[in-house]
Each structure stands twice: as structure tokens, then as C-alpha cells.
Amino acid sequence: MPFCLQCGTKAEYAIPQGDSRERIVCPSCGYIHYQNPKVINGCLLIHDEKVLLCRRAIEPRYGFWTLPAGFMELGETMQDGANRECWEEAHAVGENLQLYCLYDLPALGDIHAFFLGDLQQGKFGVGEESLECQLFAEHEIPYDELAFDTVIQTLRHYFADKRNGATWGKFPLHLGTIDKKPVIPRT
């Protein structure tokens, strides 16, 4: 970011007084441009023992499969944001949502949160950000075509929890860290 968002002056990297980290600071007006993690939230929606996946119609990872998820917006809760993303990507609504997986991605400056829930009435479609949406049984999951590590981990947790006897409302909360920059090949 070369210029201050407040006054337009060329900004610099500096450690502000009373701080311990280098920040982008305006030398003219003193405004500090904090860069903080972004929150991505989504849902693992289940219907008839199958999971809803969306094939991405946007970058990054165009054409790869993912859980419906995206950036949280100001003014919404994490759960509301996750359900909004389900609607935008799959014309789907989640019910009985519980926080299921939470991942720190420090190399990207992200936090990914996935809720587990029911796909309301089993209904879904295809939203603007998806090429197609589909329900998959465990043996049908296209693991080699999944877009993100957090999606792969969330699906693996779900199917392992099911094999270990987890029942609705009693799934454990999974916390994890993925501390690597992703390699995103172009297809």
C-alpha cells in the first residue's frame, strides 16, 4: 500500500510509538494502517449421509471443488456469514449449525471456520461463484480435485468422527494450524 488511505500521502513502514511491530504508517497524518487476519467461514452441509460441494467458478483454484465458504462481512456473525456463503455459492441454507473446525493460517493471515449442519430440505442449486454443486458420499469425494487444505482436513475430520461414533450435536470441535504458504497451480 504506497499511499495513506486517510490523506493520500506516501506511507512508510515504521514501528509506531508504543508498538512492537512494524506497521504501515503515514508520516504526514500519523494514521496507522493495521493489517489483521481475515476470517473465512463456511459450512459442511449434510443430506442423506452426503456432503455438499461446489466446483469453483472463481479464482483462486477455478474449477476445483470446495465447501461453500468465503470472507466474513462486517455486520454479520460467523454463522450468518457461513450461511450467506452457502446461499451465494449453492443456493443452499444450513440448519442446526454448530462450529466444527477452526484453522489458523498464519502464513496467509487467515482464520478459516467451518460449521457442520443439515442441508435444509436437501435443496441446493448453483450460485454465481460455482460451476456446479453436488452431494457426495464419502467414497465419491474427489480429493485430488479439492481446492484447499482446510476443506480436505474438514472432510477427513467429519468422516473419521462418523466412523468413531459421533452423532448429531456431539461432534467434537477441531482446532488446527496450517502454517505453510499454499502452492496454487494454474490449471
Rosetta silent file (secondary structure, phi, psi, omega in degrees, C-alpha in Angstrom):
SEQUENCE: MPFCLQCGTKAEYAIPQGDSRERIVCPSCGYIHYQNPKVINGCLLIHDEKVLLCRRAIEPRYGFWTLPAGFMELGETMQDGANRECWEEAHAVGENLQLYCLYDLPALGDIHAFFLGDLQQGKFGVGEESLECQLFAEHEIPYDELAFDTVIQTLRHYFADKRNGATWGKFPLHLGTIDKKPVIPRT
SCORE:     score description
SCORE:     0.000 S_00000001
   1 L     0.000  103.565 -174.134    0.000    0.000    0.000 S_00000001
   2 L   -80.582  -19.281 -174.021    2.001    3.001   -1.180 S_00000001
   3 E  -130.488  147.916  179.527   -0.350    5.800   -0.045 S_00000001
   4 L   -64.318  133.345  178.463   -2.256    6.674    3.126 S_00000001
   5 L   -74.782  -14.715 -178.956   -5.944    5.843    2.933 S_00000001
   6 L   -90.252  -46.599 -173.697   -6.728    8.881    5.108 S_00000001
   7 L  -124.422   -7.960  176.594   -4.803   11.737    3.476 S_00000001
   8 L    87.914   -2.416  178.972   -3.141   10.297    0.357 S_00000001
   9 L   -70.453  150.326  176.504    0.464   10.898    1.451 S_00000001
  10 E   -60.942  124.852 -177.728    3.060    8.243    0.577 S_00000001
  11 L   -89.403  163.304 -178.068    3.084    5.808    3.518 S_00000001
  12 E  -136.205  161.039  170.909    6.119    4.100    5.103 S_00000001
  13 E   -88.223  131.986  179.299    6.903    1.071    7.182 S_00000001
  14 E  -160.394  162.161  173.522    7.724    2.002   10.789 S_00000001
  15 L   -96.396  111.311 -179.898    7.217    0.832   14.355 S_00000001
  16 L   -64.312  152.821  178.777    4.671    3.219   15.898 S_00000001
  17 L   -58.489  132.165 -179.793    5.370    4.577   19.363 S_00000001
  18 L    83.169    3.440 -179.556    4.156    2.127   21.989 S_00000001
  19 L  -112.533  169.990  178.755    4.005   -0.733   19.489 S_00000001
  20 L  -124.586   -0.285 -178.242    6.394   -3.622   18.871 S_00000001
  21 L  -119.014  148.220  173.815    5.592   -4.452   15.240 S_00000001
  22 L   -71.170  134.107 -179.272    6.386   -2.747   12.008 S_00000001
  23 E  -131.286  169.126  171.138    3.234   -1.246   10.506 S_00000001
  24 E   -87.712  120.330 -173.824    2.353    0.920    7.525 S_00000001
  25 E  -127.214  140.033  175.517    2.308    4.468    8.925 S_00000001
  26 L   -85.616  122.285  179.479    1.549    7.803    7.304 S_00000001
  27 L   -72.593  -15.660 -178.214    4.381   10.284    8.024 S_00000001
  28 L   -88.333  -57.534 -176.074    2.008   13.205    7.394 S_00000001
  29 L  -100.208  -10.368  177.802   -1.139   12.489    9.412 S_00000001
  30 L    82.584    3.465 -178.942    0.220    9.626   11.573 S_00000001
  31 L   -62.629  135.035  178.652   -2.542    7.186   10.614 S_00000001
  32 E  -102.365  124.217 -179.731   -1.547    3.562   11.280 S_00000001
  33 E   -95.867   94.705  179.994   -2.749    1.059    8.685 S_00000001
  34 L   -75.432  139.171  173.575   -3.218   -2.159   10.638 S_00000001
  35 L  -116.222  115.463 -174.993   -3.238   -5.397    8.689 S_00000001
  36 L  -121.636  162.451 -179.217   -5.113   -8.108   10.551 S_00000001
  37 L   -58.304  150.127  174.023   -6.202  -11.654    9.743 S_00000001
  38 E   -99.460  146.080  179.514   -9.212  -12.193    7.523 S_00000001
  39 E  -103.890  125.132  174.340  -11.953  -14.598    8.583 S_00000001
  40 E  -110.532  128.595  178.151  -13.241  -17.129    6.079 S_00000001
  41 E  -131.764  149.535 -177.915  -16.305  -19.074    7.145 S_00000001
  42 E  -158.566 -172.447 -175.813  -18.283  -21.810    5.509 S_00000001
  43 E  -134.131  144.329  166.602  -20.386  -24.896    6.033 S_00000001
  44 E  -103.956   98.961 -176.210  -20.148  -28.636    5.768 S_00000001
  45 E   -99.612  136.568 -173.289  -23.781  -29.373    4.958 S_00000001
  46 E  -117.459  137.820  172.045  -25.106  -32.914    5.130 S_00000001
  47 E  -147.277  126.371 -179.886  -28.123  -34.518    3.450 S_00000001
  48 L    50.854   45.430  176.813  -28.807  -38.265    3.344 S_00000001
  49 L    67.177   13.827  178.160  -25.247  -39.008    4.593 S_00000001
  50 E  -116.022  155.078 -179.364  -23.764  -36.971    1.717 S_00000001
  51 E  -108.283  145.508 -179.902  -21.836  -33.693    1.795 S_00000001
  52 E   -88.345  124.001  174.516  -22.462  -30.655   -0.397 S_00000001
  53 E  -123.569  153.152  179.644  -19.505  -29.493   -2.506 S_00000001
  54 E  -122.666  136.813  173.797  -19.244  -26.667   -5.036 S_00000001
  55 E   -89.684  122.661 -171.838  -16.970  -26.506   -8.084 S_00000001
  56 E   -66.682  134.603  175.284  -15.383  -23.038   -8.057 S_00000001
  57 L  -106.882   11.465 -179.133  -16.193  -20.572  -10.851 S_00000001
  58 L  -136.420  161.052  171.581  -13.694  -18.022   -9.487 S_00000001
  59 L   -84.670  155.083   -1.195  -10.006  -17.817   -8.658 S_00000001
  60 L   -77.756  158.366  175.206   -8.163  -18.933   -6.736 S_00000001
  61 L    69.916   40.500  175.498   -8.495  -22.587   -7.708 S_00000001
  62 L   -51.709  133.577  176.738  -11.013  -22.147  -10.509 S_00000001
  63 L    86.292   -7.981  178.496  -12.616  -25.493  -11.377 S_00000001
  64 L   -91.770  158.447 -179.824  -11.682  -27.200   -8.101 S_00000001
  65 E   -86.914  148.946  179.012  -14.210  -28.466   -5.547 S_00000001
  66 E  -154.784  167.017  166.910  -14.735  -26.832   -2.169 S_00000001
  67 L   -78.565  149.610  176.199  -17.161  -26.460    0.680 S_00000001
  68 L   -63.363  121.564 -176.530  -19.273  -23.313    0.336 S_00000001
  69 E  -164.638  161.175  177.054  -17.219  -20.654    2.144 S_00000001
  70 E  -179.354 -173.911 -175.700  -15.881  -17.153    1.830 S_00000001
  71 E   -69.592  136.537  174.179  -14.878  -13.948    3.578 S_00000001
  72 L   -68.742  143.380  178.800  -16.908  -12.762    6.538 S_00000001
  73 L  -104.114  155.108  174.613  -18.528   -9.350    6.043 S_00000001
  74 L   -60.727  143.452  175.989  -18.827   -6.525    8.540 S_00000001
  75 L    84.905    6.063  178.148  -22.079   -6.594   10.496 S_00000001
  76 L  -126.683  155.259  174.132  -22.644  -10.349   10.410 S_00000001
  77 L   -79.137  165.605  177.316  -21.922  -13.185   12.800 S_00000001
  78 H   -60.028  -43.087 -179.157  -19.640  -16.022   11.734 S_00000001
  79 H   -65.595  -42.605  177.904  -22.625  -18.360   11.489 S_00000001
  80 H   -63.248  -40.342  178.549  -24.637  -15.852    9.452 S_00000001
  81 H   -63.901  -40.711  178.447  -21.641  -15.319    7.150 S_00000001
  82 H   -62.939  -43.487 -179.688  -21.218  -19.056    6.659 S_00000001
  83 H   -69.901  -34.783  175.530  -24.880  -19.442    5.748 S_00000001
  84 H   -60.775  -43.283  178.406  -24.715  -16.420    3.415 S_00000001
  85 H   -62.471  -37.185  177.017  -21.823  -18.077    1.586 S_00000001
  86 H   -61.568  -41.232  179.798  -23.884  -21.272    1.247 S_00000001
  87 H   -68.222  -45.806 -177.597  -26.644  -19.276   -0.388 S_00000001
  88 H   -62.545  -38.113 -174.112  -24.293  -17.322   -2.673 S_00000001
  89 H   -93.843  -28.942 -172.802  -22.415  -20.402   -3.861 S_00000001
  90 H  -136.740   10.019 -175.642  -25.027  -23.158   -3.762 S_00000001
  91 L    45.707   43.072 -177.887  -28.476  -21.600   -3.173 S_00000001
  92 L  -119.615  153.762  176.288  -28.414  -23.699   -0.004 S_00000001
  93 L  -125.658  131.786  176.897  -29.405  -22.996    3.587 S_00000001
  94 E   -92.916  142.748  176.799  -27.810  -24.693    6.567 S_00000001
  95 E  -123.687  157.728  176.603  -29.807  -25.714    9.631 S_00000001
  96 E    54.491   42.655 -175.383  -28.738  -26.847   13.113 S_00000001
  97 E   -73.350  136.535  172.328  -25.291  -25.338   12.572 S_00000001
  98 E  -132.164  140.845  176.481  -22.519  -25.991   15.077 S_00000001
  99 E   -60.752  129.663 -171.622  -18.950  -24.719   14.896 S_00000001
 100 E  -120.993  -48.238 -179.237  -16.948  -27.735   13.758 S_00000001
 101 E  -134.461  137.322  179.551  -13.441  -26.849   12.516 S_00000001
 102 E  -134.666  122.410 -175.530  -11.316  -23.776   13.153 S_00000001
 103 E  -122.907  135.092  168.838   -7.957  -23.317   11.438 S_00000001
 104 E   -92.850  132.283  175.080   -5.218  -20.723   11.839 S_00000001
 105 E  -124.755   74.755 -173.844   -3.331  -19.980    8.623 S_00000001
 106 L   -61.439  -30.892  179.941   -0.638  -17.562    9.837 S_00000001
 107 L   -66.753  -27.864  178.427    1.316  -17.613    6.563 S_00000001
 108 L   -97.801  -16.746 -174.399   -1.769  -16.270    4.769 S_00000001
 109 L    74.747   34.024 -178.594   -3.101  -14.128    7.596 S_00000001
 110 E  -119.938  158.691  166.386   -6.402  -16.058    7.575 S_00000001
 111 E  -128.654  125.412  179.530   -8.656  -17.834   10.019 S_00000001
 112 E  -110.045  127.154  179.280  -10.965  -20.468    8.494 S_00000001
 113 E  -123.159  127.711  177.859  -14.097  -21.531   10.391 S_00000001
 114 E  -119.265  134.230  175.932  -16.412  -24.292    9.206 S_00000001
 115 E  -101.353  145.582  175.637  -19.837  -25.055   10.635 S_00000001
 116 E  -103.187  135.428  179.944  -21.424  -28.501   10.460 S_00000001
 117 E  -166.448  178.701  177.325  -25.142  -28.658    9.730 S_00000001
 118 E   -87.528  144.020  171.300  -28.064  -30.083    7.841 S_00000001
 119 E   -81.436  111.875 -174.747  -28.826  -29.028    4.271 S_00000001
 120 H   -53.959  119.622  178.343  -32.324  -27.560    4.668 S_00000001
 121 H    54.856   15.615  179.598  -34.822  -29.857    2.910 S_00000001
 122 H    67.922   14.008 -175.141  -31.926  -31.248    0.809 S_00000001
 123 L   -93.067  137.330  174.120  -32.347  -28.301   -1.562 S_00000001
 124 L  -159.325  166.917  178.120  -29.496  -26.605   -3.397 S_00000001
 125 L  -143.968 -145.927  178.889  -28.696  -25.072   -6.753 S_00000001
 126 L  -129.683  118.565  178.780  -25.758  -23.329   -8.396 S_00000001
 127 L   -87.964  177.202 -177.232  -24.762  -19.823   -7.355 S_00000001
 128 L   -58.574  -32.686 -174.899  -22.732  -17.228   -9.267 S_00000001
 129 L   -90.964    7.640 -177.592  -19.401  -18.338   -7.807 S_00000001
 130 E  -125.085  145.668  172.947  -19.903  -22.016   -8.689 S_00000001
 131 E   -84.098  -36.589  177.517  -19.779  -24.010  -11.905 S_00000001
 132 E  -161.733  160.041  176.223  -21.782  -26.836  -10.345 S_00000001
 133 E  -133.792  146.923 -174.031  -22.814  -28.143   -6.936 S_00000001
 134 E  -156.480  150.639  171.910  -23.296  -31.757   -5.938 S_00000001
 135 E   -90.893  135.358 -178.025  -23.872  -34.067   -2.991 S_00000001
 136 E  -125.415  133.368  166.876  -21.084  -36.629   -2.464 S_00000001
 137 L   -75.978  163.356 -176.714  -20.927  -39.823   -0.424 S_00000001
 138 H   -52.811  -46.501 -176.663  -17.601  -40.431    1.313 S_00000001
 139 H   -71.373   -9.850 -179.237  -16.292  -42.786   -1.392 S_00000001
 140 H   -97.978   -7.685 -175.307  -17.192  -40.246   -4.110 S_00000001
 141 L   -60.272  125.980  179.242  -15.235  -37.254   -2.728 S_00000001
 142 L   -84.055   72.229 -173.527  -12.805  -36.030   -5.433 S_00000001
 143 H   -55.785  -35.327  179.449   -9.892  -35.487   -3.011 S_00000001
 144 H   -71.266  -11.860 -178.347   -7.413  -34.827   -5.844 S_00000001
 145 H  -114.615   15.744  178.253   -9.657  -32.032   -7.078 S_00000001
 146 E   -82.654  142.627 -169.803  -10.298  -30.253   -3.747 S_00000001
 147 L   -76.973  -36.550 -167.891   -9.269  -26.613   -3.688 S_00000001
 148 L  -137.757  147.506  178.777   -7.918  -26.027   -0.179 S_00000001
 149 H   -58.215  -37.966 -178.293   -6.142  -27.861    2.659 S_00000001
 150 H   -65.922  -32.740  177.276   -8.747  -26.677    5.175 S_00000001
 151 H   -69.735  -44.184  178.119  -11.519  -28.295    3.125 S_00000001
 152 H   -59.381  -47.795 -179.191   -9.587  -31.566    2.901 S_00000001
 153 H   -62.588  -42.405 -179.408   -8.948  -31.561    6.667 S_00000001
 154 H   -62.314  -44.854  178.404  -12.584  -30.732    7.478 S_00000001
 155 H   -64.255  -42.047  178.588  -13.880  -33.592    5.323 S_00000001
 156 H   -62.612  -42.116  176.958  -11.354  -36.033    6.819 S_00000001
 157 H   -60.140  -45.841 -176.249  -12.375  -34.989   10.345 S_00000001
 158 H   -60.318  -50.880 -176.637  -16.055  -35.461    9.528 S_00000001
 159 H   -68.901  -33.300  175.383  -15.754  -38.948    8.090 S_00000001
 160 H   -67.484  -42.429  178.707  -13.352  -40.043   10.878 S_00000001
 161 H   -62.195  -41.315  177.876  -15.734  -38.677   13.523 S_00000001
 162 H   -61.417  -44.292  179.237  -18.630  -40.565   11.910 S_00000001
 163 H   -64.022  -29.632 -179.581  -16.597  -43.811   11.945 S_00000001
 164 L   -88.272    9.611  172.311  -15.782  -43.172   15.615 S_00000001
 165 L    92.267   10.685  178.351  -19.478  -42.931   16.507 S_00000001
 166 L   -62.334  138.414  177.884  -20.067  -39.166   16.597 S_00000001
 167 L  -121.095  165.272 -174.700  -23.761  -38.341   16.466 S_00000001
 168 L   -54.458  132.372 -178.707  -25.579  -35.120   15.682 S_00000001
 169 L    84.342   -7.161 -178.457  -24.887  -32.434   18.252 S_00000001
 170 L  -124.148   23.927  174.939  -21.953  -34.430   19.663 S_00000001
 171 L   -78.011  139.979  179.628  -19.288  -33.838   17.044 S_00000001
 172 L   -73.141  158.936  172.838  -16.031  -32.539   18.555 S_00000001
 173 L   -88.146  126.979  179.925  -14.610  -29.117   17.746 S_00000001
 174 E  -103.169  127.513  176.558  -11.404  -29.468   15.725 S_00000001
 175 E  -115.966  138.465 -179.542   -8.690  -26.819   16.044 S_00000001
 176 E  -155.875  166.828  176.332   -5.670  -26.757   13.776 S_00000001
 177 E  -128.330  131.450  172.422   -2.893  -24.741   12.220 S_00000001
 178 L  -116.625  102.104 -169.891   -1.786  -24.907    8.626 S_00000001
 179 L  -106.309   58.802  176.895    1.474  -23.000    8.664 S_00000001
 180 L  -147.665  150.766  173.534    2.550  -23.004    5.057 S_00000001
 181 L   -76.852  131.003 -178.927    2.019  -20.816    2.051 S_00000001
 182 L   -72.439  145.150  171.186   -0.184  -22.728   -0.347 S_00000001
 183 L   -94.889  116.328 -176.140    1.112  -23.641   -3.752 S_00000001
 184 L  -112.399   93.579 -179.913   -1.718  -22.777   -6.102 S_00000001
 185 L   -72.051  147.925  174.268   -1.042  -24.256   -9.525 S_00000001
 186 L   -83.614  139.429  177.747   -2.887  -22.861  -12.524 S_00000001
 187 L  -108.469    0.000    0.000   -4.989  -25.355  -14.406 S_00000001
